[in-house]
């Protein structure tokens, strides 16, 4: 399975955000995590999102990224052990 190359940092600065967008992001960042999630998903869904729905959505996202991280660690371990085995075979 081919490895995905790491993302390279760009030398170009991120695009300027409008003052209103900066204020919105600062306001959301100052909220408790569940409320910030609720507002984010509410805006994207175009409907009211309850705190429980926001908590569940956040929990699902965290679980998803934990799974990706676990897979990444397992892939690294597999790659390292495969490389070690091929080095041992070459020495024989």
Helices and strands as residue ranges (DSSP letters): H 19-30, H 33-45, H 51-91
